[in-house]
Amino acid sequence: MNSRTKGVRVMLDPAKTVQYPRLHAWFLKTEKVAHPEVISILLRAEESVYTWEIFDLDVPEKPRKKIAIC
């Protein structure tokens, strides 16, 4: 039997990255931007470049482990 829980999906939002031209170019792959620069921009931008949504998630029941002595 599965159980249900809430999940959160976080996405880098291109409608919001447009405020940061170098990040936007990297995200859309229109320019090569070094990863350290991208990380620096993301840290400065904080939450302003992300969109998130809460959703219901089915979590499958874990099968019981069978331990045997050989």
C-alpha distances in whole Angstrom, upper triangle without the diagonal:
4,7,10,13,17,19,22,24,28,30,34,35,38,40,40,41,44,46,46,48,47,43,43,45,43,40,41,43,46,48,47,47,46,43,45,46,43,41,44,44,40,41,44,42,39,37,39,38,34,32,28,26,23,19,16,13,10,9,7,6,9,10,13,16,19,22,25,29,31
4,7,10,13,15,18,20,24,26,30,32,35,36,36,37,40,42,42,44,43,40,39,42,39,36,38,39,43,44,44,43,43,40,41,43,39,38,41,40,37,37,40,38,35,33,35,34,30,28,25,22,19,16,12,10,6,5,5,5,9,11,14,17,20,23,27,30,32
4,7,10,13,16,19,22,25,29,30,34,35,35,36,39,40,41,43,42,39,38,41,39,36,37,39,43,44,43,42,42,39,40,42,38,36,39,39,35,36,38,36,33,30,33,32,28,26,23,20,17,14,10,8,6,5,7,7,11,13,16,19,22,25,28,32,34
4,7,10,13,16,19,22,26,27,31,31,31,33,36,37,38,40,40,36,36,38,36,33,35,37,40,42,41,40,40,37,38,39,36,34,37,36,32,33,35,33,30,27,30,29,25,23,19,16,13,10,7,6,5,6,9,10,14,17,19,22,25,28,32,35,37
4,7,10,13,16,20,23,25,28,29,29,30,33,34,35,37,37,33,33,36,34,31,33,35,38,39,39,38,38,34,36,36,33,31,34,33,29,30,32,30,27,24,27,26,22,20,16,14,10,8,6,5,7,7,11,12,15,18,21,23,27,29,33,36,38
4,7,10,13,17,20,21,25,26,25,27,30,31,31,34,34,30,30,33,31,28,30,32,35,37,37,35,35,32,33,34,30,29,31,30,26,27,29,27,24,21,23,23,19,17,13,10,7,6,5,6,9,10,14,16,18,22,24,26,30,32,36,39,41
4,7,10,13,17,18,22,23,22,24,27,28,28,31,31,27,27,29,28,24,27,29,32,33,33,32,32,28,30,30,27,25,28,27,23,24,26,24,21,18,20,20,16,14,10,8,6,5,6,6,9,10,14,16,18,22,24,26,30,32,36,39,41
4,6,10,13,15,19,19,19,20,23,24,24,27,27,23,23,26,25,21,24,26,29,30,30,28,29,26,27,27,24,22,24,23,19,20,22,20,17,14,17,16,12,10,7,6,5,6,9,9,13,14,17,20,21,25,27,29,33,35,38,41,43
4,7,10,12,15,17,16,17,21,22,22,24,24,20,20,23,21,18,20,22,25,27,27,25,26,23,25,25,21,20,23,21,18,19,21,19,16,14,15,14,10,8,5,5,6,8,11,11,14,15,19,22,23,26,29,30,34,36,39,42,44
4,7,9,13,14,13,14,17,18,18,21,21,17,17,20,18,15,18,20,23,24,24,22,23,20,21,21,18,17,19,17,14,15,17,15,13,10,12,10,7,6,4,7,9,11,14,15,18,19,22,25,26,29,32,33,36,38,42,44,46
4,6,9,11,11,11,14,16,16,18,18,14,14,16,15,12,14,16,19,20,21,20,21,18,20,19,16,15,18,16,13,15,17,14,13,11,11,9,5,5,6,9,12,14,17,17,20,21,24,27,28,31,34,35,39,41,44,47,48
4,7,9,8,8,11,13,12,14,14,10,10,13,12,9,11,14,16,17,18,16,17,15,17,16,12,13,15,13,10,13,14,11,11,9,9,6,5,6,9,12,15,17,21,21,24,25,28,31,31,35,37,38,42,43,46,49,50
4,5,5,6,9,11,11,13,14,11,9,13,13,9,11,14,16,17,19,18,20,18,20,18,14,15,17,14,12,15,15,12,13,10,9,6,5,6,9,12,16,18,21,22,25,27,30,33,34,37,40,41,45,46,50,52,53
4,5,5,6,9,10,11,12,9,7,10,11,7,8,12,13,15,16,16,18,17,19,17,14,16,17,14,13,16,16,13,15,13,11,8,9,10,13,16,19,21,25,25,29,30,33,36,37,40,43,44,47,49,52,55,56
4,6,6,8,10,11,14,12,9,12,14,11,11,15,15,17,19,19,21,21,22,20,17,19,19,16,15,18,17,14,15,13,11,8,9,10,13,16,19,21,25,26,30,32,35,38,39,42,45,46,50,52,55,57,59
4,5,6,8,10,12,10,9,12,13,11,12,16,16,18,19,18,20,19,20,18,15,16,16,13,12,14,14,10,12,10,7,5,7,9,12,15,19,22,25,27,30,32,35,38,39,42,45,46,49,51,54,57,58
4,5,5,7,9,6,5,9,10,8,10,13,13,14,16,14,16,16,17,14,11,13,14,10,9,13,12,9,11,11,8,5,8,11,14,18,21,24,27,28,31,32,35,38,39,42,45,46,49,51,54,56,57
4,5,6,9,8,5,8,11,10,10,13,13,14,16,15,18,18,19,16,14,16,16,12,13,16,14,11,14,14,11,9,12,14,17,20,24,26,30,31,34,36,39,42,42,46,48,49,53,54,57,60,61
4,6,9,9,8,11,13,12,13,16,16,16,18,16,18,18,19,15,14,15,15,11,12,14,12,9,12,13,9,8,12,14,18,21,25,28,31,32,36,37,40,43,44,47,50,50,54,55,59,61,62
4,6,5,6,9,10,10,12,14,14,13,15,12,15,15,15,12,10,12,11,8,9,12,10,8,12,13,10,9,12,15,19,22,26,28,32,33,36,37,40,43,43,46,49,49,53,54,57,59,60
4,6,5,6,9,10,10,12,11,10,12,11,14,15,15,12,11,14,13,10,12,15,13,12,15,16,14,12,15,18,21,25,28,31,34,35,38,39,42,45,45,48,51,51,54,56,59,61,61
4,5,5,6,9,10,10,10,8,9,7,10,11,12,9,8,11,11,8,11,14,13,12,15,17,15,13,16,19,22,26,29,31,35,35,38,38,41,44,44,47,49,49,53,54,56,58,59
4,5,5,6,9,10,10,9,10,8,10,10,11,8,6,9,10,7,8,11,11,10,13,14,12,10,12,15,19,22,25,28,31,31,34,35,37,40,40,43,46,46,49,50,53,55,56
4,5,5,6,8,8,9,11,10,13,13,15,12,10,13,13,10,11,14,14,12,15,15,13,10,12,15,18,21,25,27,30,31,34,35,37,40,41,44,46,47,50,51,54,57,57
4,6,5,6,5,5,8,8,11,12,15,12,10,14,15,12,13,17,17,15,18,18,17,13,16,18,21,24,28,30,33,33,36,37,39,42,42,45,48,48,51,53,55,57,58
4,6,5,6,6,6,6,9,9,12,10,8,11,13,11,12,15,16,15,17,18,17,13,15,18,20,24,27,28,32,31,34,34,37,40,39,42,45,45,48,49,52,54,54
4,5,8,9,10,9,12,11,14,12,9,12,14,12,11,15,16,14,16,16,15,11,12,15,17,20,23,25,28,28,31,31,34,37,37,40,42,43,46,47,50,52,53
4,6,8,10,11,14,14,17,15,13,16,18,15,15,19,19,17,19,19,17,14,15,16,19,22,25,26,29,29,32,33,35,38,39,41,44,45,48,49,52,54,55
4,5,7,9,12,13,16,14,12,16,18,16,16,20,20,19,21,21,20,17,18,20,22,25,28,29,32,32,34,35,37,40,40,42,45,45,48,49,52,54,54
4,7,9,13,15,17,15,14,17,19,17,18,21,21,20,23,23,21,18,20,22,25,27,31,32,35,35,37,38,40,43,43,46,49,49,52,53,56,58,58
4,6,10,12,15,13,12,15,17,15,17,20,20,19,22,23,22,18,21,23,26,29,32,34,37,36,39,39,41,44,44,47,49,49,52,53,56,58,58
4,7,9,12,11,10,14,15,14,16,19,19,19,22,23,22,19,21,24,26,29,33,34,37,36,39,39,41,43,43,45,48,48,50,51,54,55,56
4,6,9,7,7,10,11,11,13,15,16,16,19,21,20,17,19,22,25,28,31,33,36,35,38,38,40,43,42,45,47,47,50,51,53,55,55
4,6,5,6,9,10,11,13,15,16,17,19,21,21,18,20,24,26,29,32,34,36,36,38,38,40,42,41,44,46,45,48,49,51,53,53
4,5,5,6,8,10,10,12,14,15,16,19,19,17,18,21,23,26,29,31,33,32,35,34,36,39,38,40,42,42,45,45,48,49,50
4,5,5,6,9,10,11,12,14,15,18,19,17,19,22,24,28,30,32,35,34,37,36,38,40,39,42,44,43,46,47,49,51,51
4,5,5,6,9,10,11,12,14,17,17,15,18,21,24,27,30,32,35,35,38,37,40,42,41,44,46,46,49,49,52,54,54
4,5,5,6,9,10,10,12,15,15,12,14,18,20,24,26,29,32,31,34,34,36,39,38,41,43,43,46,47,50,52,53
4,5,5,6,9,10,11,13,14,13,14,18,19,23,25,28,30,30,33,32,35,37,36,39,41,41,44,45,48,49,50
4,5,5,6,9,10,13,14,13,15,19,21,25,27,30,33,33,36,35,38,40,40,43,44,44,48,48,51,53,54
4,5,5,6,9,11,11,10,13,17,19,23,26,28,32,32,35,35,38,40,40,43,45,45,49,49,52,54,55
4,5,5,6,9,9,8,10,14,16,19,22,25,28,28,31,31,34,36,36,40,42,42,45,46,49,51,52
4,6,5,9,10,10,12,16,17,21,23,26,29,29,32,32,35,37,37,40,42,42,45,46,49,51,52
4,5,9,9,10,13,16,18,22,25,28,31,32,35,35,38,40,40,43,45,46,49,50,53,55,56
4,6,6,6,9,13,15,19,22,25,28,29,33,33,36,39,39,42,44,45,48,49,53,55,56
4,6,7,8,12,13,17,19,23,26,27,30,30,33,36,36,39,41,42,46,47,50,52,54
4,6,6,8,10,14,16,19,23,24,27,28,31,34,34,38,40,41,44,46,49,51,53
4,6,8,11,15,18,21,24,26,29,30,34,36,37,41,43,44,47,49,52,55,56
4,7,10,14,17,20,24,25,28,29,32,35,36,39,42,42,46,48,51,53,55
4,7,10,13,16,20,21,24,25,29,31,32,36,38,39,43,44,48,50,52
4,7,11,13,17,18,22,24,27,30,31,34,37,39,42,44,47,50,52
4,7,10,14,15,19,20,24,26,28,31,34,35,39,41,45,47,49
4,6,10,12,16,18,21,24,26,30,32,34,38,40,44,47,48
4,7,9,13,15,19,21,24,27,30,32,35,38,41,44,46
4,6,10,13,16,19,21,25,27,30,33,36,39,43,44
4,7,10,13,16,18,22,25,27,31,33,37,40,42
4,6,10,13,15,18,21,24,27,30,33,37,39
4,6,9,12,15,18,21,24,27,31,34,36
4,6,9,12,15,18,21,24,27,31,33
4,6,9,12,15,18,21,24,28,30
4,6,9,12,15,18,22,25,27
4,6,9,12,15,18,22,24
4,6,9,12,16,19,21
4,6,10,13,16,19
4,6,10,13,15
4,6,10,12
4,7,10
4,6
4
